[in-house]
Amino acid sequence: MLKVMSDMPDGILGIEGTGEVTADDYRQVLIPAVEQARAGGKKIRMLYYLPAEFKSFSGGAIWQDARVGTEHLLSFERVAVVTDVGWVGHSVNAFRWLIPASVKVFSAGELDDAKSWVVS
């Protein structure tokens, strides 16, 4: 499940994923949030938080993630990924060179640092 985080600094899109994240979560939560954030014409600064309650991405969610990344390739300025899920952090670090934005991985204990970094 994905939800928009309400406790984010102004101008920052925060998304939290728990349980299994599905393609419907992307279509109903993440894509509309990205499109709304982009409507102002500014590049998006986003924090993607996957706490201990996160379990997995469905195959459809992985496809939707790739689709969002392709369709909004130049829409992002900074992306902080906050997680203790090893494979997620390793995957982001392995592929961040493909993203024309600043991307940084933080541990779950560094959530406040991630918020400060994405704002700066």
Phi and psi restraints in degrees (range 20) as a CNS / XPLOR table:
assign (resid 1 and name C) (resid 2 and name N)
       (resid 2 and name CA) (resid 2 and name C) 1.0 -111.9 20.0 2
assign (resid 2 and name N) (resid 2 and name CA)
       (resid 2 and name C) (resid 3 and name N) 1.0 146.4 20.0 2
assign (resid 2 and name C) (resid 3 and name N)
       (resid 3 and name CA) (resid 3 and name C) 1.0 -145.3 20.0 2
assign (resid 3 and name N) (resid 3 and name CA)
       (resid 3 and name C) (resid 4 and name N) 1.0 152.3 20.0 2
assign (resid 3 and name C) (resid 4 and name N)
       (resid 4 and name CA) (resid 4 and name C) 1.0 -79.0 20.0 2
assign (resid 4 and name N) (resid 4 and name CA)
       (resid 4 and name C) (resid 5 and name N) 1.0 129.9 20.0 2
assign (resid 4 and name C) (resid 5 and name N)
       (resid 5 and name CA) (resid 5 and name C) 1.0 -78.1 20.0 2
assign (resid 5 and name N) (resid 5 and name CA)
       (resid 5 and name C) (resid 6 and name N) 1.0 134.6 20.0 2
assign (resid 5 and name C) (resid 6 and name N)
       (resid 6 and name CA) (resid 6 and name C) 1.0 -92.5 20.0 2
assign (resid 6 and name N) (resid 6 and name CA)
       (resid 6 and name C) (resid 7 and name N) 1.0 -15.7 20.0 2
assign (resid 6 and name C) (resid 7 and name N)
       (resid 7 and name CA) (resid 7 and name C) 1.0 -99.5 20.0 2
assign (resid 7 and name N) (resid 7 and name CA)
       (resid 7 and name C) (resid 8 and name N) 1.0 40.3 20.0 2
assign (resid 7 and name C) (resid 8 and name N)
       (resid 8 and name CA) (resid 8 and name C) 1.0 -100.6 20.0 2
assign (resid 8 and name N) (resid 8 and name CA)
       (resid 8 and name C) (resid 9 and name N) 1.0 152.1 20.0 2
assign (resid 8 and name C) (resid 9 and name N)
       (resid 9 and name CA) (resid 9 and name C) 1.0 -61.8 20.0 2
assign (resid 9 and name N) (resid 9 and name CA)
       (resid 9 and name C) (resid 10 and name N) 1.0 157.2 20.0 2
assign (resid 9 and name C) (resid 10 and name N)
       (resid 10 and name CA) (resid 10 and name C) 1.0 -54.0 20.0 2
assign (resid 10 and name N) (resid 10 and name CA)
       (resid 10 and name C) (resid 11 and name N) 1.0 137.1 20.0 2
assign (resid 10 and name C) (resid 11 and name N)
       (resid 11 and name CA) (resid 11 and name C) 1.0 81.4 20.0 2
assign (resid 11 and name N) (resid 11 and name CA)
       (resid 11 and name C) (resid 12 and name N) 1.0 3.7 20.0 2
assign (resid 11 and name C) (resid 12 and name N)
       (resid 12 and name CA) (resid 12 and name C) 1.0 -111.6 20.0 2
assign (resid 12 and name N) (resid 12 and name CA)
       (resid 12 and name C) (resid 13 and name N) 1.0 129.4 20.0 2
assign (resid 12 and name C) (resid 13 and name N)
       (resid 13 and name CA) (resid 13 and name C) 1.0 -90.6 20.0 2
assign (resid 13 and name N) (resid 13 and name CA)
       (resid 13 and name C) (resid 14 and name N) 1.0 118.3 20.0 2
assign (resid 13 and name C) (resid 14 and name N)
       (resid 14 and name CA) (resid 14 and name C) 1.0 -110.6 20.0 2
assign (resid 14 and name N) (resid 14 and name CA)
       (resid 14 and name C) (resid 15 and name N) 1.0 129.4 20.0 2
assign (resid 14 and name C) (resid 15 and name N)
       (resid 15 and name CA) (resid 15 and name C) 1.0 -125.2 20.0 2
assign (resid 15 and name N) (resid 15 and name CA)
       (resid 15 and name C) (resid 16 and name N) 1.0 132.0 20.0 2
assign (resid 15 and name C) (resid 16 and name N)
       (resid 16 and name CA) (resid 16 and name C) 1.0 -117.2 20.0 2
assign (resid 16 and name N) (resid 16 and name CA)
       (resid 16 and name C) (resid 17 and name N) 1.0 132.9 20.0 2
assign (resid 16 and name C) (resid 17 and name N)
       (resid 17 and name CA) (resid 17 and name C) 1.0 -115.9 20.0 2
assign (resid 17 and name N) (resid 17 and name CA)
       (resid 17 and name C) (resid 18 and name N) 1.0 128.2 20.0 2
assign (resid 17 and name C) (resid 18 and name N)
       (resid 18 and name CA) (resid 18 and name C) 1.0 -132.2 20.0 2
assign (resid 18 and name N) (resid 18 and name CA)
       (resid 18 and name C) (resid 19 and name N) 1.0 161.2 20.0 2
assign (resid 18 and name C) (resid 19 and name N)
       (resid 19 and name CA) (resid 19 and name C) 1.0 59.7 20.0 2
assign (resid 19 and name N) (resid 19 and name CA)
       (resid 19 and name C) (resid 20 and name N) 1.0 -139.8 20.0 2
assign (resid 19 and name C) (resid 20 and name N)
       (resid 20 and name CA) (resid 20 and name C) 1.0 -96.0 20.0 2
assign (resid 20 and name N) (resid 20 and name CA)
       (resid 20 and name C) (resid 21 and name N) 1.0 126.8 20.0 2
assign (resid 20 and name C) (resid 21 and name N)
       (resid 21 and name CA) (resid 21 and name C) 1.0 -90.9 20.0 2
assign (resid 21 and name N) (resid 21 and name CA)
       (resid 21 and name C) (resid 22 and name N) 1.0 127.9 20.0 2
assign (resid 21 and name C) (resid 22 and name N)
       (resid 22 and name CA) (resid 22 and name C) 1.0 -114.8 20.0 2
assign (resid 22 and name N) (resid 22 and name CA)
       (resid 22 and name C) (resid 23 and name N) 1.0 171.2 20.0 2
assign (resid 22 and name C) (resid 23 and name N)
       (resid 23 and name CA) (resid 23 and name C) 1.0 -60.3 20.0 2
assign (resid 23 and name N) (resid 23 and name CA)
       (resid 23 and name C) (resid 24 and name N) 1.0 -37.9 20.0 2
assign (resid 23 and name C) (resid 24 and name N)
       (resid 24 and name CA) (resid 24 and name C) 1.0 -62.3 20.0 2
assign (resid 24 and name N) (resid 24 and name CA)
       (resid 24 and name C) (resid 25 and name N) 1.0 -35.7 20.0 2
assign (resid 24 and name C) (resid 25 and name N)
       (resid 25 and name CA) (resid 25 and name C) 1.0 -60.9 20.0 2
assign (resid 25 and name N) (resid 25 and name CA)
       (resid 25 and name C) (resid 26 and name N) 1.0 -41.1 20.0 2
assign (resid 25 and name C) (resid 26 and name N)
       (resid 26 and name CA) (resid 26 and name C) 1.0 -65.4 20.0 2
assign (resid 26 and name N) (resid 26 and name CA)
       (resid 26 and name C) (resid 27 and name N) 1.0 -46.6 20.0 2
assign (resid 26 and name C) (resid 27 and name N)
       (resid 27 and name CA) (resid 27 and name C) 1.0 -67.4 20.0 2
assign (resid 27 and name N) (resid 27 and name CA)
       (resid 27 and name C) (resid 28 and name N) 1.0 -36.1 20.0 2
assign (resid 27 and name C) (resid 28 and name N)
       (resid 28 and name CA) (resid 28 and name C) 1.0 -93.9 20.0 2
assign (resid 28 and name N) (resid 28 and name CA)
       (resid 28 and name C) (resid 29 and name N) 1.0 -22.5 20.0 2
assign (resid 28 and name C) (resid 29 and name N)
       (resid 29 and name CA) (resid 29 and name C) 1.0 -119.9 20.0 2
assign (resid 29 and name N) (resid 29 and name CA)
       (resid 29 and name C) (resid 30 and name N) 1.0 -61.4 20.0 2
assign (resid 29 and name C) (resid 30 and name N)
       (resid 30 and name CA) (resid 30 and name C) 1.0 -69.4 20.0 2
assign (resid 30 and name N) (resid 30 and name CA)
       (resid 30 and name C) (resid 31 and name N) 1.0 -48.5 20.0 2
assign (resid 30 and name C) (resid 31 and name N)
       (resid 31 and name CA) (resid 31 and name C) 1.0 -61.5 20.0 2
assign (resid 31 and name N) (resid 31 and name CA)
       (resid 31 and name C) (resid 32 and name N) 1.0 -48.1 20.0 2
assign (resid 31 and name C) (resid 32 and name N)
       (resid 32 and name CA) (resid 32 and name C) 1.0 -61.6 20.0 2
assign (resid 32 and name N) (resid 32 and name CA)
       (resid 32 and name C) (resid 33 and name N) 1.0 -36.4 20.0 2
assign (resid 32 and name C) (resid 33 and name N)
       (resid 33 and name CA) (resid 33 and name C) 1.0 -66.6 20.0 2
assign (resid 33 and name N) (resid 33 and name CA)
       (resid 33 and name C) (resid 34 and name N) 1.0 -40.7 20.0 2
assign (resid 33 and name C) (resid 34 and name N)
       (resid 34 and name CA) (resid 34 and name C) 1.0 -65.1 20.0 2
assign (resid 34 and name N) (resid 34 and name CA)
       (resid 34 and name C) (resid 35 and name N) 1.0 -45.3 20.0 2
assign (resid 34 and name C) (resid 35 and name N)
       (resid 35 and name CA) (resid 35 and name C) 1.0 -64.4 20.0 2
assign (resid 35 and name N) (resid 35 and name CA)
       (resid 35 and name C) (resid 36 and name N) 1.0 -37.4 20.0 2
assign (resid 35 and name C) (resid 36 and name N)
       (resid 36 and name CA) (resid 36 and name C) 1.0 -67.4 20.0 2
assign (resid 36 and name N) (resid 36 and name CA)
       (resid 36 and name C) (resid 37 and name N) 1.0 -43.5 20.0 2
assign (resid 36 and name C) (resid 37 and name N)
       (resid 37 and name CA) (resid 37 and name C) 1.0 -63.9 20.0 2
assign (resid 37 and name N) (resid 37 and name CA)
       (resid 37 and name C) (resid 38 and name N) 1.0 -34.5 20.0 2
assign (resid 37 and name C) (resid 38 and name N)
       (resid 38 and name CA) (resid 38 and name C) 1.0 -79.6 20.0 2
assign (resid 38 and name N) (resid 38 and name CA)
       (resid 38 and name C) (resid 39 and name N) 1.0 -19.5 20.0 2
assign (resid 38 and name C) (resid 39 and name N)
       (resid 39 and name CA) (resid 39 and name C) 1.0 -59.3 20.0 2
assign (resid 39 and name N) (resid 39 and name CA)
       (resid 39 and name C) (resid 40 and name N) 1.0 -28.4 20.0 2
assign (resid 39 and name C) (resid 40 and name N)
       (resid 40 and name CA) (resid 40 and name C) 1.0 -74.0 20.0 2
assign (resid 40 and name N) (resid 40 and name CA)
       (resid 40 and name C) (resid 41 and name N) 1.0 -7.5 20.0 2
assign (resid 40 and name C) (resid 41 and name N)
       (resid 41 and name CA) (resid 41 and name C) 1.0 89.6 20.0 2
assign (resid 41 and name N) (resid 41 and name CA)
       (resid 41 and name C) (resid 42 and name N) 1.0 -10.1 20.0 2
assign (resid 41 and name C) (resid 42 and name N)
       (resid 42 and name CA) (resid 42 and name C) 1.0 -87.7 20.0 2
assign (resid 42 and name N) (resid 42 and name CA)
       (resid 42 and name C) (resid 43 and name N) 1.0 158.1 20.0 2
assign (resid 42 and name C) (resid 43 and name N)
       (resid 43 and name CA) (resid 43 and name C) 1.0 -71.4 20.0 2
assign (resid 43 and name N) (resid 43 and name CA)
       (resid 43 and name C) (resid 44 and name N) 1.0 153.2 20.0 2
assign (resid 43 and name C) (resid 44 and name N)
       (resid 44 and name CA) (resid 44 and name C) 1.0 -90.0 20.0 2
assign (resid 44 and name N) (resid 44 and name CA)
       (resid 44 and name C) (resid 45 and name N) 1.0 135.8 20.0 2
assign (resid 44 and name C) (resid 45 and name N)
       (resid 45 and name CA) (resid 45 and name C) 1.0 -110.3 20.0 2
assign (resid 45 and name N) (resid 45 and name CA)
       (resid 45 and name C) (resid 46 and name N) 1.0 121.7 20.0 2
assign (resid 45 and name C) (resid 46 and name N)
       (resid 46 and name CA) (resid 46 and name C) 1.0 -130.3 20.0 2
assign (resid 46 and name N) (resid 46 and name CA)
       (resid 46 and name C) (resid 47 and name N) 1.0 142.6 20.0 2
assign (resid 46 and name C) (resid 47 and name N)
       (resid 47 and name CA) (resid 47 and name C) 1.0 -116.5 20.0 2
assign (resid 47 and name N) (resid 47 and name CA)
       (resid 47 and name C) (resid 48 and name N) 1.0 124.1 20.0 2
assign (resid 47 and name C) (resid 48 and name N)
       (resid 48 and name CA) (resid 48 and name C) 1.0 -112.8 20.0 2
assign (resid 48 and name N) (resid 48 and name CA)
       (resid 48 and name C) (resid 49 and name N) 1.0 110.5 20.0 2
assign (resid 48 and name C) (resid 49 and name N)
       (resid 49 and name CA) (resid 49 and name C) 1.0 -107.3 20.0 2
assign (resid 49 and name N) (resid 49 and name CA)
       (resid 49 and name C) (resid 50 and name N) 1.0 121.3 20.0 2
assign (resid 49 and name C) (resid 50 and name N)
       (resid 50 and name CA) (resid 50 and name C) 1.0 -120.7 20.0 2
assign (resid 50 and name N) (resid 50 and name CA)
       (resid 50 and name C) (resid 51 and name N) 1.0 89.3 20.0 2
assign (resid 50 and name C) (resid 51 and name N)
       (resid 51 and name CA) (resid 51 and name C) 1.0 -74.1 20.0 2
assign (resid 51 and name N) (resid 51 and name CA)
       (resid 51 and name C) (resid 52 and name N) 1.0 -175.6 20.0 2
assign (resid 51 and name C) (resid 52 and name N)
       (resid 52 and name CA) (resid 52 and name C) 1.0 -57.6 20.0 2
assign (resid 52 and name N) (resid 52 and name CA)
       (resid 52 and name C) (resid 53 and name N) 1.0 -25.5 20.0 2
assign (resid 52 and name C) (resid 53 and name N)
       (resid 53 and name CA) (resid 53 and name C) 1.0 -73.5 20.0 2
assign (resid 53 and name N) (resid 53 and name CA)
       (resid 53 and name C) (resid 54 and name N) 1.0 -10.9 20.0 2
assign (resid 53 and name C) (resid 54 and name N)
       (resid 54 and name CA) (resid 54 and name C) 1.0 -71.1 20.0 2
assign (resid 54 and name N) (resid 54 and name CA)
       (resid 54 and name C) (resid 55 and name N) 1.0 134.9 20.0 2
assign (resid 54 and name C) (resid 55 and name N)
       (resid 55 and name CA) (resid 55 and name C) 1.0 -112.7 20.0 2
assign (resid 55 and name N) (resid 55 and name CA)
       (resid 55 and name C) (resid 56 and name N) 1.0 -49.5 20.0 2
assign (resid 55 and name C) (resid 56 and name N)
       (resid 56 and name CA) (resid 56 and name C) 1.0 -168.9 20.0 2
assign (resid 56 and name N) (resid 56 and name CA)
       (resid 56 and name C) (resid 57 and name N) 1.0 167.6 20.0 2
assign (resid 56 and name C) (resid 57 and name N)
       (resid 57 and name CA) (resid 57 and name C) 1.0 -105.6 20.0 2
assign (resid 57 and name N) (resid 57 and name CA)
       (resid 57 and name C) (resid 58 and name N) 1.0 136.1 20.0 2
assign (resid 57 and name C) (resid 58 and name N)
       (resid 58 and name CA) (resid 58 and name C) 1.0 -72.7 20.0 2
assign (resid 58 and name N) (resid 58 and name CA)
       (resid 58 and name C) (resid 59 and name N) 1.0 164.8 20.0 2
assign (resid 58 and name C) (resid 59 and name N)
       (resid 59 and name CA) (resid 59 and name C) 1.0 -57.9 20.0 2
assign (resid 59 and name N) (resid 59 and name CA)
       (resid 59 and name C) (resid 60 and name N) 1.0 -39.8 20.0 2
assign (resid 59 and name C) (resid 60 and name N)
       (resid 60 and name CA) (resid 60 and name C) 1.0 -64.8 20.0 2
assign (resid 60 and name N) (resid 60 and name CA)
       (resid 60 and name C) (resid 61 and name N) 1.0 -35.0 20.0 2
assign (resid 60 and name C) (resid 61 and name N)
       (resid 61 and name CA) (resid 61 and name C) 1.0 -67.9 20.0 2
assign (resid 61 and name N) (resid 61 and name CA)
       (resid 61 and name C) (resid 62 and name N) 1.0 -38.8 20.0 2
assign (resid 61 and name C) (resid 62 and name N)
       (resid 62 and name CA) (resid 62 and name C) 1.0 -63.1 20.0 2
assign (resid 62 and name N) (resid 62 and name CA)
       (resid 62 and name C) (resid 63 and name N) 1.0 -41.4 20.0 2
assign (resid 62 and name C) (resid 63 and name N)
       (resid 63 and name CA) (resid 63 and name C) 1.0 -63.4 20.0 2
assign (resid 63 and name N) (resid 63 and name CA)
       (resid 63 and name C) (resid 64 and name N) 1.0 -44.5 20.0 2
assign (resid 63 and name C) (resid 64 and name N)
       (resid 64 and name CA) (resid 64 and name C) 1.0 -64.8 20.0 2
assign (resid 64 and name N) (resid 64 and name CA)
       (resid 64 and name C) (resid 65 and name N) 1.0 -36.9 20.0 2
assign (resid 64 and name C) (resid 65 and name N)
       (resid 65 and name CA) (resid 65 and name C) 1.0 -62.1 20.0 2
assign (resid 65 and name N) (resid 65 and name CA)
       (resid 65 and name C) (resid 66 and name N) 1.0 -44.9 20.0 2
assign (resid 65 and name C) (resid 66 and name N)
       (resid 66 and name CA) (resid 66 and name C) 1.0 -63.6 20.0 2
assign (resid 66 and name N) (resid 66 and name CA)
       (resid 66 and name C) (resid 67 and name N) 1.0 -39.1 20.0 2
assign (resid 66 and name C) (resid 67 and name N)
       (resid 67 and name CA) (resid 67 and name C) 1.0 -64.9 20.0 2
assign (resid 67 and name N) (resid 67 and name CA)
       (resid 67 and name C) (resid 68 and name N) 1.0 -45.3 20.0 2
assign (resid 67 and name C) (resid 68 and name N)
       (resid 68 and name CA) (resid 68 and name C) 1.0 -61.4 20.0 2
assign (resid 68 and name N) (resid 68 and name CA)
       (resid 68 and name C) (resid 69 and name N) 1.0 -44.1 20.0 2
assign (resid 68 and name C) (resid 69 and name N)
       (resid 69 and name CA) (resid 69 and name C) 1.0 -60.4 20.0 2
assign (resid 69 and name N) (resid 69 and name CA)
       (resid 69 and name C) (resid 70 and name N) 1.0 -38.1 20.0 2
assign (resid 69 and name C) (resid 70 and name N)
       (resid 70 and name CA) (resid 70 and name C) 1.0 -74.3 20.0 2
assign (resid 70 and name N) (resid 70 and name CA)
       (resid 70 and name C) (resid 71 and name N) 1.0 -47.1 20.0 2
assign (resid 70 and name C) (resid 71 and name N)
       (resid 71 and name CA) (resid 71 and name C) 1.0 -69.4 20.0 2
assign (resid 71 and name N) (resid 71 and name CA)
       (resid 71 and name C) (resid 72 and name N) 1.0 -27.6 20.0 2
assign (resid 71 and name C) (resid 72 and name N)
       (resid 72 and name CA) (resid 72 and name C) 1.0 -118.6 20.0 2
assign (resid 72 and name N) (resid 72 and name CA)
       (resid 72 and name C) (resid 73 and name N) 1.0 31.7 20.0 2
assign (resid 72 and name C) (resid 73 and name N)
       (resid 73 and name CA) (resid 73 and name C) 1.0 -51.4 20.0 2
assign (resid 73 and name N) (resid 73 and name CA)
       (resid 73 and name C) (resid 74 and name N) 1.0 -42.3 20.0 2
assign (resid 73 and name C) (resid 74 and name N)
       (resid 74 and name CA) (resid 74 and name C) 1.0 -99.5 20.0 2
assign (resid 74 and name N) (resid 74 and name CA)
       (resid 74 and name C) (resid 75 and name N) 1.0 11.6 20.0 2
assign (resid 74 and name C) (resid 75 and name N)
       (resid 75 and name CA) (resid 75 and name C) 1.0 -86.2 20.0 2
assign (resid 75 and name N) (resid 75 and name CA)
       (resid 75 and name C) (resid 76 and name N) 1.0 -15.3 20.0 2
assign (resid 75 and name C) (resid 76 and name N)
       (resid 76 and name CA) (resid 76 and name C) 1.0 -103.5 20.0 2
assign (resid 76 and name N) (resid 76 and name CA)
       (resid 76 and name C) (resid 77 and name N) 1.0 141.8 20.0 2
assign (resid 76 and name C) (resid 77 and name N)
       (resid 77 and name CA) (resid 77 and name C) 1.0 -104.5 20.0 2
assign (resid 77 and name N) (resid 77 and name CA)
       (resid 77 and name C) (resid 78 and name N) 1.0 -45.1 20.0 2
assign (resid 77 and name C) (resid 78 and name N)
       (resid 78 and name CA) (resid 78 and name C) 1.0 -142.3 20.0 2
assign (resid 78 and name N) (resid 78 and name CA)
       (resid 78 and name C) (resid 79 and name N) 1.0 140.5 20.0 2
assign (resid 78 and name C) (resid 79 and name N)
       (resid 79 and name CA) (resid 79 and name C) 1.0 -135.8 20.0 2
assign (resid 79 and name N) (resid 79 and name CA)
       (resid 79 and name C) (resid 80 and name N) 1.0 121.4 20.0 2
assign (resid 79 and name C) (resid 80 and name N)
       (resid 80 and name CA) (resid 80 and name C) 1.0 -105.1 20.0 2
assign (resid 80 and name N) (resid 80 and name CA)
       (resid 80 and name C) (resid 81 and name N) 1.0 126.9 20.0 2
assign (resid 80 and name C) (resid 81 and name N)
       (resid 81 and name CA) (resid 81 and name C) 1.0 -109.4 20.0 2
assign (resid 81 and name N) (resid 81 and name CA)
       (resid 81 and name C) (resid 82 and name N) 1.0 121.2 20.0 2
assign (resid 81 and name C) (resid 82 and name N)
       (resid 82 and name CA) (resid 82 and name C) 1.0 -113.9 20.0 2
assign (resid 82 and name N) (resid 82 and name CA)
       (resid 82 and name C) (resid 83 and name N) 1.0 114.9 20.0 2
assign (resid 82 and name C) (resid 83 and name N)
       (resid 83 and name CA) (resid 83 and name C) 1.0 -166.2 20.0 2
assign (resid 83 and name N) (resid 83 and name CA)
       (resid 83 and name C) (resid 84 and name N) 1.0 154.1 20.0 2
assign (resid 83 and name C) (resid 84 and name N)
       (resid 84 and name CA) (resid 84 and name C) 1.0 -108.8 20.0 2
assign (resid 84 and name N) (resid 84 and name CA)
       (resid 84 and name C) (resid 85 and name N) 1.0 6.9 20.0 2
assign (resid 84 and name C) (resid 85 and name N)
       (resid 85 and name CA) (resid 85 and name C) 1.0 -79.6 20.0 2
assign (resid 85 and name N) (resid 85 and name CA)
       (resid 85 and name C) (resid 86 and name N) 1.0 106.7 20.0 2
assign (resid 85 and name C) (resid 86 and name N)
       (resid 86 and name CA) (resid 86 and name C) 1.0 -52.2 20.0 2
assign (resid 86 and name N) (resid 86 and name CA)
       (resid 86 and name C) (resid 87 and name N) 1.0 -48.3 20.0 2
assign (resid 86 and name C) (resid 87 and name N)
       (resid 87 and name CA) (resid 87 and name C) 1.0 -66.1 20.0 2
assign (resid 87 and name N) (resid 87 and name CA)
       (resid 87 and name C) (resid 88 and name N) 1.0 -29.4 20.0 2
assign (resid 87 and name C) (resid 88 and name N)
       (resid 88 and name CA) (resid 88 and name C) 1.0 -68.4 20.0 2
assign (resid 88 and name N) (resid 88 and name CA)
       (resid 88 and name C) (resid 89 and name N) 1.0 -49.7 20.0 2
assign (resid 88 and name C) (resid 89 and name N)
       (resid 89 and name CA) (resid 89 and name C) 1.0 -59.7 20.0 2
assign (resid 89 and name N) (resid 89 and name CA)
       (resid 89 and name C) (resid 90 and name N) 1.0 -43.7 20.0 2
assign (resid 89 and name C) (resid 90 and name N)
       (resid 90 and name CA) (resid 90 and name C) 1.0 -64.5 20.0 2
assign (resid 90 and name N) (resid 90 and name CA)
       (resid 90 and name C) (resid 91 and name N) 1.0 -40.5 20.0 2
assign (resid 90 and name C) (resid 91 and name N)
       (resid 91 and name CA) (resid 91 and name C) 1.0 -64.6 20.0 2
assign (resid 91 and name N) (resid 91 and name CA)
       (resid 91 and name C) (resid 92 and name N) 1.0 -44.4 20.0 2
assign (resid 91 and name C) (resid 92 and name N)
       (resid 92 and name CA) (resid 92 and name C) 1.0 -61.6 20.0 2
assign (resid 92 and name N) (resid 92 and name CA)
       (resid 92 and name C) (resid 93 and name N) 1.0 -45.9 20.0 2
assign (resid 92 and name C) (resid 93 and name N)
       (resid 93 and name CA) (resid 93 and name C) 1.0 -64.1 20.0 2
assign (resid 93 and name N) (resid 93 and name CA)
       (resid 93 and name C) (resid 94 and name N) 1.0 -35.1 20.0 2
assign (resid 93 and name C) (resid 94 and name N)
       (resid 94 and name CA) (resid 94 and name C) 1.0 -70.4 20.0 2
assign (resid 94 and name N) (resid 94 and name CA)
       (resid 94 and name C) (resid 95 and name N) 1.0 -33.0 20.0 2
assign (resid 94 and name C) (resid 95 and name N)
       (resid 95 and name CA) (resid 95 and name C) 1.0 -110.7 20.0 2
assign (resid 95 and name N) (resid 95 and name CA)
       (resid 95 and name C) (resid 96 and name N) 1.0 3.1 20.0 2
assign (resid 95 and name C) (resid 96 and name N)
       (resid 96 and name CA) (resid 96 and name C) 1.0 -65.6 20.0 2
assign (resid 96 and name N) (resid 96 and name CA)
       (resid 96 and name C) (resid 97 and name N) 1.0 -20.9 20.0 2
assign (resid 96 and name C) (resid 97 and name N)
       (resid 97 and name CA) (resid 97 and name C) 1.0 -66.0 20.0 2
assign (resid 97 and name N) (resid 97 and name CA)
       (resid 97 and name C) (resid 98 and name N) 1.0 -17.7 20.0 2
assign (resid 97 and name C) (resid 98 and name N)
       (resid 98 and name CA) (resid 98 and name C) 1.0 -81.5 20.0 2
assign (resid 98 and name N) (resid 98 and name CA)
       (resid 98 and name C) (resid 99 and name N) 1.0 -12.9 20.0 2
assign (resid 98 and name C) (resid 99 and name N)
       (resid 99 and name CA) (resid 99 and name C) 1.0 -101.2 20.0 2
assign (resid 99 and name N) (resid 99 and name CA)
       (resid 99 and name C) (resid 100 and name N) 1.0 120.7 20.0 2
assign (resid 99 and name C) (resid 100 and name N)
       (resid 100 and name CA) (resid 100 and name C) 1.0 -80.1 20.0 2
assign (resid 100 and name N) (resid 100 and name CA)
       (resid 100 and name C) (resid 101 and name N) 1.0 55.0 20.0 2
assign (resid 100 and name C) (resid 101 and name N)
       (resid 101 and name CA) (resid 101 and name C) 1.0 -150.1 20.0 2
assign (resid 101 and name N) (resid 101 and name CA)
       (resid 101 and name C) (resid 102 and name N) 1.0 162.5 20.0 2
assign (resid 101 and name C) (resid 102 and name N)
       (resid 102 and name CA) (resid 102 and name C) 1.0 -75.6 20.0 2
assign (resid 102 and name N) (resid 102 and name CA)
       (resid 102 and name C) (resid 103 and name N) 1.0 125.8 20.0 2
assign (resid 102 and name C) (resid 103 and name N)
       (resid 103 and name CA) (resid 103 and name C) 1.0 -128.5 20.0 2
assign (resid 103 and name N) (resid 103 and name CA)
       (resid 103 and name C) (resid 104 and name N) 1.0 132.7 20.0 2
assign (resid 103 and name C) (resid 104 and name N)
       (resid 104 and name CA) (resid 104 and name C) 1.0 -142.2 20.0 2
assign (resid 104 and name N) (resid 104 and name CA)
       (resid 104 and name C) (resid 105 and name N) 1.0 140.7 20.0 2
assign (resid 104 and name C) (resid 105 and name N)
       (resid 105 and name CA) (resid 105 and name C) 1.0 -101.3 20.0 2
assign (resid 105 and name N) (resid 105 and name CA)
       (resid 105 and name C) (resid 106 and name N) 1.0 135.1 20.0 2
assign (resid 105 and name C) (resid 106 and name N)
       (resid 106 and name CA) (resid 106 and name C) 1.0 -124.9 20.0 2
assign (resid 106 and name N) (resid 106 and name CA)
       (resid 106 and name C) (resid 107 and name N) 1.0 152.0 20.0 2
assign (resid 106 and name C) (resid 107 and name N)
       (resid 107 and name CA) (resid 107 and name C) 1.0 -77.6 20.0 2
assign (resid 107 and name N) (resid 107 and name CA)
       (resid 107 and name C) (resid 108 and name N) 1.0 162.9 20.0 2
assign (resid 107 and name C) (resid 108 and name N)
       (resid 108 and name CA) (resid 108 and name C) 1.0 -59.6 20.0 2
assign (resid 108 and name N) (resid 108 and name CA)
       (resid 108 and name C) (resid 109 and name N) 1.0 -32.3 20.0 2
assign (resid 108 and name C) (resid 109 and name N)
       (resid 109 and name CA) (resid 109 and name C) 1.0 -70.8 20.0 2
assign (resid 109 and name N) (resid 109 and name CA)
       (resid 109 and name C) (resid 110 and name N) 1.0 -9.9 20.0 2
assign (resid 109 and name C) (resid 110 and name N)
       (resid 110 and name CA) (resid 110 and name C) 1.0 -105.3 20.0 2
assign (resid 110 and name N) (resid 110 and name CA)
       (resid 110 and name C) (resid 111 and name N) 1.0 25.0 20.0 2
assign (resid 110 and name C) (resid 111 and name N)
       (resid 111 and name CA) (resid 111 and name C) 1.0 -56.2 20.0 2
assign (resid 111 and name N) (resid 111 and name CA)
       (resid 111 and name C) (resid 112 and name N) 1.0 -45.1 20.0 2
assign (resid 111 and name C) (resid 112 and name N)
       (resid 112 and name CA) (resid 112 and name C) 1.0 -65.1 20.0 2
assign (resid 112 and name N) (resid 112 and name CA)
       (resid 112 and name C) (resid 113 and name N) 1.0 -38.4 20.0 2
assign (resid 112 and name C) (resid 113 and name N)
       (resid 113 and name CA) (resid 113 and name C) 1.0 -63.4 20.0 2
assign (resid 113 and name N) (resid 113 and name CA)
       (resid 113 and name C) (resid 114 and name N) 1.0 -39.3 20.0 2
assign (resid 113 and name C) (resid 114 and name N)
       (resid 114 and name CA) (resid 114 and name C) 1.0 -64.0 20.0 2
assign (resid 114 and name N) (resid 114 and name CA)
       (resid 114 and name C) (resid 115 and name N) 1.0 -41.7 20.0 2
assign (resid 114 and name C) (resid 115 and name N)
       (resid 115 and name CA) (resid 115 and name C) 1.0 -61.9 20.0 2
assign (resid 115 and name N) (resid 115 and name CA)
       (resid 115 and name C) (resid 116 and name N) 1.0 -43.7 20.0 2
assign (resid 115 and name C) (resid 116 and name N)
       (resid 116 and name CA) (resid 116 and name C) 1.0 -64.1 20.0 2
assign (resid 116 and name N) (resid 116 and name CA)
       (resid 116 and name C) (resid 117 and name N) 1.0 -41.4 20.0 2
assign (resid 116 and name C) (resid 117 and name N)
       (resid 117 and name CA) (resid 117 and name C) 1.0 -66.0 20.0 2
assign (resid 117 and name N) (resid 117 and name CA)
       (resid 117 and name C) (resid 118 and name N) 1.0 -44.9 20.0 2
assign (resid 117 and name C) (resid 118 and name N)
       (resid 118 and name CA) (resid 118 and name C) 1.0 -67.1 20.0 2
assign (resid 118 and name N) (resid 118 and name CA)
       (resid 118 and name C) (resid 119 and name N) 1.0 -26.7 20.0 2
assign (resid 118 and name C) (resid 119 and name N)
       (resid 119 and name CA) (resid 119 and name C) 1.0 -77.2 20.0 2
assign (resid 119 and name N) (resid 119 and name CA)
       (resid 119 and name C) (resid 120 and name N) 1.0 -36.9 20.0 2
